[in-house]
Amino acid sequence: MKVTSAEALAAAVRDQRKCRRLTQKETAAQVGIKQSTVSGFETHPQATKLDTLFKILAALELELQVVPRGSTVDVGGGWTKEW
């Protein structure tokens, strides 16, 4: 999924949470943060700390990949060996 703003990222993460049928409270509990922190990210993502974002992503078993704009990167591919 292509995300180009904080709001789009928050919407994508919220959609993934809902697809997993998790509440904000359940998501927060998995990584030791408050429900209000998850709510804050979903409604005002610009004010969210990066550390908090990565905790929420971890709770939902999501990862963030950074690629150059306009590139056609196969997100499912990538490295097959660890260094």
Secondary structure, 3 states (H helix, E strand, C coil): CCCCCHHHHHHHHHHHHHHCCCCHHHHHHHHCCCHHHHHHHHHCHHHCCHHHHHHHHHHCCCCCCCCCCCCCCCCCCCCCCCC
